[in-house]
Amino acid sequence: MNLSLQDPFAVAKEYPETLASTLHYGHSVVIQFNHKGDYLASGLSDGSILIYDLISNGGVIAHLAEDSHTRPVTSISWSKCGRFILSSSQDWSCKLWDLSKVNSDEDDVELELENSSAMIRTVKFDGPIWSASMHPQDHFNNEEEEEEEENNRKRKKVEKHVTLVTTFTPNDGSYIFTGTSKGWLNITKTDTLELVHSIKMANSNIKNLVISSNGRKLAVNSSDRIIRQVNMPDLINITDPDEWEFETDHKYQDVVNRLQWNSVAFNHNAEFLVASSYGQSSHDLYIWETSMGSLIKILEGSNEELIDVKWNYSRCTIGSTGLDSGMIYLWSVPFVQKWSALAPDFVEIEENIEYDEKEDEFDIIDEDALTKKRLEEEDMDVDVITKETVDARGFDITQQSFVIPINYEKSLLG
């Protein structure tokens, strides 16, 4: 009903323009939306994790505090089903959380919000973990083994290169993309952990690697102040790594202020790219259109440097964290309700107007013709059983996602 009342032109807009809300509970360091876009996980500087319910206008529904990390959280990754969360931290560990065990108990015993049983697995390493990614398909059975191998690669030197960032290929997770301190992009096959392809992308550290959800574009953020947009090869149909070509399509940089970029993110179809800038004097997010490589929007509203930035695909929302306050800023598209979407002859007026009667408005209506027209309309087959498969913006609404249990009788913030 609400989607029907929204302006179809506003619904079709694919990038936000307005700072819609802020979330502030604890000092947020990193954020991550779940795949369906109805939850937001926030990693805090004290090592705990908050879960916000975006459907209820940003209310906190879970606080993973007991058995949490002892130092700031560095990354958060959701399973595709929305039930599990993988977190990494500067305390040299990765933790796997089962959200079905938050705020619930089989014996109906009232539990504390900080439910220690939600943490189901911990893996310790020999150094701080700066990022960890959950396999897009095999997220539970083998994720500990794969994450251990992936994060161990961060501390191995290959030809005097140190691996700094990693990411799985979307959908199937068959390859691991890694960026090194010398600007090299290395691609490893997930099942064999064999290095299959290497290419030099920059002459400095690679800070971020982001692959679009459709697998068509790759964004490489390096410390030389340039974000490189790369066209991805067809990794499924082209099985020979020697035939892969990674062509740089566009380079994004601020030639005037020479800004560094903290974090980058694509929208759902890789038509837009957003980045947060480094430096106390820069408080904005930059959005580029990826086909032409042009800057189309600067998101303003924050009064501090923005660090982590993520794109909520289904709700067309961009989230970012503030460096000083730890506040979460959310930019979205302002949707205006249009009643004319339900009644084509409905007219919105801002002030009283003098009504002009139509010439045939009160003419006698032929009841027989009206009845005949009504009967013809009743003969039309109207399907009222089949459910819609997509929403107003074209996203699949048949995808099942885990619903986090909520204890409504307790204060969620303690």
C-alpha positions in Angstrom: 0.0 0.0 0.0 2.7 2.5 1.0 4.8 1.6 -2.1 1.7 2.3 -4.3 1.5 5.8 -2.8 5.1 6.7 -3.5 6.2 8.8 -6.4 7.3 6.4 -9.1 10.0 8.8 -10.3 11.4 9.0 -6.8 11.2 5.3 -6.4 13.2 4.8 -9.6 16.0 7.0 -8.3 19.1 5.0 -7.5 21.1 7.2 -5.2 20.1 9.1 -2.0 20.3 12.8 -1.7 19.2 13.7 1.8 20.6 13.0 5.3 17.5 11.2 6.7 18.5 10.1 10.2 21.4 9.4 12.6 21.9 6.5 15.0 24.0 7.0 18.1 24.5 4.3 20.7 28.1 3.7 21.6 31.0 4.6 19.4 30.5 2.9 16.0 33.6 2.0 14.0 32.3 -0.2 11.2 28.8 -1.0 9.8 27.2 -3.5 7.5 23.7 -4.0 6.2 22.3 -7.5 5.9 21.5 -8.7 2.4 17.8 -8.0 2.6 18.4 -4.5 4.0 16.2 -4.6 7.0 19.0 -4.9 9.7 22.1 -2.9 10.3 25.0 -4.3 12.3 27.4 -1.8 14.0 30.8 -2.8 15.4 31.7 -0.6 18.4 35.1 0.6 19.6 34.6 -1.4 22.8 34.4 -4.7 20.8 30.7 -5.3 21.1 28.1 -5.4 18.2 24.8 -3.6 18.0 21.9 -4.7 15.7 19.5 -2.0 14.5 16.1 -2.8 13.0 15.6 -0.4 10.1 12.0 -1.4 9.6 11.2 0.1 13.1 13.0 3.3 12.3 16.4 2.4 13.6 15.6 0.8 17.0 18.2 -1.4 18.7 17.0 -5.0 19.0 20.2 -6.8 20.1 23.5 -6.0 21.8 26.2 -8.6 21.5 28.4 -7.7 24.5 29.2 -10.8 26.5 32.1 -12.9 25.0 32.6 -10.1 22.6 35.9 -8.7 21.3 38.1 -6.9 23.7 39.3 -4.3 21.2 37.6 -2.4 18.4 35.7 -4.3 15.8 37.4 -4.0 12.3 34.9 -5.7 10.0 31.4 -7.3 10.0 30.1 -9.8 7.4 26.5 -11.2 7.2 25.5 -14.6 5.9 23.2 -14.5 3.0 20.3 -15.9 5.0 20.7 -13.2 7.7 21.1 -15.5 10.6 24.9 -15.5 11.1 27.4 -12.7 11.6 31.2 -12.9 11.3 33.2 -10.2 13.0 36.9 -9.4 13.2 38.8 -7.3 15.6 42.1 -5.8 16.6 42.2 -8.4 19.5 43.6 -10.9 17.0 40.3 -12.9 16.7 37.3 -13.6 14.5 34.0 -14.5 16.0 30.9 -16.2 14.5 27.5 -15.2 15.9 24.2 -17.0 15.7 21.4 -14.4 15.9 18.8 -17.0 16.5 20.1 -17.3 20.0 19.7 -13.6 20.8 16.9 -12.7 23.2 15.4 -16.2 23.1 15.4 -19.3 25.3 13.7 -22.7 25.0 12.7 -22.8 28.6 11.1 -19.3 28.4 13.5 -18.0 31.0 14.0 -14.3 30.7 17.5 -13.6 29.4 19.8 -10.6 29.4 20.2 -8.8 26.1 23.9 -9.5 26.2 23.4 -13.2 25.4 26.7 -15.0 25.6 25.3 -18.1 23.8 25.0 -16.1 20.6 28.7 -16.4 20.1 29.2 -19.9 18.7 32.8 -19.9 17.4 36.1 -18.0 18.0 39.3 -18.3 16.0 42.5 -16.7 17.3 45.3 -15.5 15.1 48.8 -14.3 15.7 48.1 -10.6 14.8 45.3 -8.1 14.5 42.6 -8.9 11.9 41.7 -6.0 9.7 39.0 -7.6 7.6 37.1 -10.9 7.3 34.6 -12.0 4.7 32.0 -14.7 5.0 31.7 -17.1 2.0 28.5 -16.1 0.1 27.2 -19.7 -0.1 29.0 -22.0 2.3 28.7 -19.6 5.3 28.5 -22.1 8.1 30.2 -25.5 7.5 33.6 -24.2 6.2 33.7 -20.6 7.0 36.1 -20.9 9.9 38.6 -22.9 7.8 38.3 -20.5 4.8 38.5 -17.4 7.0 41.5 -18.7 8.8 43.3 -19.3 5.5 42.2 -16.0 4.1 43.3 -14.0 7.1 46.6 -15.9 7.4 47.4 -14.7 3.9 47.3 -11.1 5.3 50.5 -11.8 7.2 52.4 -13.9 4.6 54.8 -12.2 2.4 54.7 -13.3 -1.2 57.6 -11.8 -3.2 58.0 -9.2 -0.5 54.4 -8.2 -0.8 52.1 -8.0 2.2 48.4 -8.8 1.6 46.3 -6.0 3.1 42.7 -6.6 2.0 40.6 -9.5 0.7 37.2 -10.2 -0.6 35.2 -13.1 -2.1 33.7 -13.0 -5.5 29.9 -12.5 -5.0 27.2 -15.2 -5.5 29.5 -18.3 -5.7 32.6 -17.2 -3.8 34.8 -19.3 -6.0 37.7 -16.9 -5.9 39.4 -14.7 -3.3 40.7 -11.3 -4.5 43.5 -9.8 -2.4 45.3 -6.5 -2.6 48.9 -6.1 -1.5 51.2 -3.3 -0.2 52.9 -3.0 -3.5 49.7 -2.4 -5.5 49.2 -5.9 -6.8 45.9 -7.6 -7.2 46.2 -11.4 -6.6 43.4 -13.9 -7.3 43.3 -17.2 -5.4 41.0 -20.1 -6.1 38.9 -20.8 -3.0 38.8 -24.6 -3.0 42.5 -25.2 -3.7 44.0 -21.9 -2.3 46.1 -21.7 -5.5 47.2 -18.4 -6.8 45.8 -18.3 -10.3 46.3 -14.7 -11.5 48.2 -11.5 -10.6 48.1 -8.0 -12.0 49.7 -4.7 -10.9 47.0 -2.1 -10.3 48.8 0.7 -8.5 52.2 1.8 -7.2 51.1 2.0 -3.6 49.1 0.2 -0.9 45.7 -1.1 -1.9 43.3 0.0 0.9 40.0 -1.4 -0.3 38.7 -4.0 -2.8 35.0 -3.9 -3.6 33.3 -6.1 -6.2 29.8 -5.1 -7.2 27.0 -7.5 -6.3 26.4 -8.3 -10.0 30.1 -9.2 -10.4 30.7 -6.8 -13.3 32.9 -4.1 -11.7 35.7 -3.9 -9.3 36.7 -0.8 -7.3 40.4 -0.6 -6.1 41.1 2.2 -3.6 44.8 2.8 -3.1 46.9 5.2 -1.0 47.9 7.1 -4.1 44.6 9.0 -3.8 43.0 7.3 -6.8 40.0 5.0 -7.0 40.3 2.7 -10.0 37.1 1.3 -11.5 37.9 -2.0 -13.3 35.7 -4.0 -15.6 35.6 -7.6 -14.4 36.2 -10.5 -16.8 33.6 -13.3 -17.0 35.1 -15.6 -14.4 32.5 -18.3 -14.9 32.7 -18.8 -18.7 36.4 -17.9 -19.1 38.0 -20.6 -17.0 41.6 -20.0 -18.1 43.1 -17.3 -15.8 45.6 -16.3 -18.5 42.8 -15.0 -20.6 41.4 -12.7 -17.9 41.7 -9.0 -18.7 41.2 -6.3 -16.0 40.8 -3.1 -17.9 40.7 0.1 -15.9 37.6 1.9 -17.0 37.7 5.1 -14.9 39.9 6.8 -12.3 38.3 8.9 -9.6 40.3 11.5 -7.7 40.2 15.0 -6.4 42.8 16.8 -8.3 42.3 20.1 -6.5 42.3 19.0 -2.8 44.2 15.8 -3.4 41.9 13.8 -1.1 42.6 10.3 0.2 39.6 8.0 0.3 38.7 6.0 3.4 36.2 3.5 2.0 34.2 2.9 -1.2 30.9 1.0 -2.1 28.8 0.3 -5.2 25.1 0.4 -5.5 23.2 -2.8 -6.5 23.7 -2.6 -10.2 27.1 -0.8 -10.1 25.8 2.3 -11.9 27.0 4.5 -9.0 30.0 4.5 -6.7 30.3 6.2 -3.3 33.4 7.1 -1.4 34.2 8.7 2.0 37.2 11.1 2.1 40.1 11.2 4.5 40.9 14.4 6.5 39.4 16.5 9.2 38.5 19.2 6.7 36.4 16.9 4.6 33.0 15.8 5.9 31.2 14.7 2.8 30.5 11.6 0.7 31.2 11.7 -3.1 29.0 9.8 -5.6 30.1 9.1 -9.2 28.2 7.8 -12.1 30.2 4.7 -13.3 29.3 4.7 -17.0 30.8 8.1 -17.7 32.9 8.5 -14.6 31.4 11.9 -13.6 30.8 13.3 -10.2 27.0 13.7 -9.8 26.4 14.3 -6.0 28.2 15.3 -2.8 26.3 14.1 0.3 26.5 16.7 3.0 25.2 16.9 6.6 27.9 15.5 8.8 30.2 17.7 10.9 33.1 15.2 11.1 35.2 12.9 9.0 33.4 9.9 7.7 35.1 6.5 7.8 33.2 3.3 6.8 30.6 3.6 4.1 28.1 1.0 3.0 25.2 0.9 0.5 21.8 -0.6 1.4 20.6 -1.8 -1.9 17.0 -2.6 -1.3 16.2 0.6 0.6 18.4 2.9 -1.5 20.2 4.1 1.7 23.9 5.0 2.2 25.3 4.6 5.8 28.6 5.9 7.1 30.3 6.3 10.5 31.7 9.4 12.0 35.4 9.3 13.2 35.0 11.5 16.3 31.5 10.8 17.6 31.0 7.3 16.4 27.6 8.3 15.1 26.0 6.5 12.1 24.7 8.8 9.4 22.0 7.5 7.0 21.3 9.2 3.6 18.2 8.1 1.7 15.7 9.2 -1.0 12.8 11.3 0.3 9.7 9.5 -0.9 6.6 11.7 -1.4 3.2 10.0 -1.3 1.1 10.4 -4.4 -2.6 9.6 -4.0 -3.0 9.9 -7.7 -1.2 6.6 -8.0 -4.4 5.0 -6.7 -6.9 7.3 -8.3 -5.8 8.8 -11.7 -8.3 11.6 -11.5 -7.2 12.6 -8.0 -5.9 16.2 -7.9 -3.7 17.6 -5.1 -4.3 21.3 -4.4 -2.3 23.6 -2.1 -5.1 26.2 -1.6 -8.9 26.6 -2.1 -9.9 27.0 -5.7 -13.2 27.9 -7.3 -14.9 24.8 -8.7 -16.1 24.9 -12.3 -18.9 22.5 -13.1 -18.5 20.4 -16.2 -21.1 20.6 -18.9 -22.1 17.0 -18.7 -21.4 16.4 -15.0 -25.1 16.0 -14.0 -26.4 14.6 -17.2 -28.7 11.5 -17.1 -26.7 8.4 -17.4 -27.8 5.4 -19.5 -28.2 2.7 -16.9 -28.3 0.0 -19.5 -24.9 1.0 -21.0 -23.4 1.4 -17.5 -24.6 -2.1 -16.5 -23.2 -3.6 -19.7 -19.8 -1.9 -19.1 -19.8 -3.2 -15.6 -20.5 -6.7 -16.7 -17.7 -6.6 -19.3 -15.3 -5.5 -16.6 -16.5 -8.4 -14.4 -15.7 -10.9 -17.1 -12.0 -9.9 -17.0 -9.8 -12.4 -15.2 -8.2 -10.7 -12.2 -5.5 -12.7 -10.3 -5.8 -12.0 -6.6 -4.0 -15.1 -5.4 -0.5 -14.9 -7.0 1.8 -12.8 -4.9 4.1 -10.1 -6.4 7.7 -11.3 -6.8 9.3 -7.8 -7.0 8.7 -4.5 -5.2 8.3 -1.1 -6.7 12.1 -0.8 -7.3 12.4 -4.2 -9.0 14.0 -6.1 -6.0 13.1 -9.7 -5.4 10.7 -9.9 -2.4 10.5 -13.6 -2.4 13.9 -14.0 -0.8 13.6 -15.5 2.7 15.6 -13.8 5.4 16.0 -14.7 9.1 14.0 -12.6 11.6 15.9 -11.8 14.8 13.8 -12.6 17.9 13.0 -9.6 20.1 12.2 -9.6 23.8 9.6 -6.8 23.9 9.3 -7.0 27.7 12.8 -5.8 28.3 14.5 -2.5 27.6 16.7 -3.0 24.6 19.2 -0.5 25.7 19.2 -1.7 29.3 
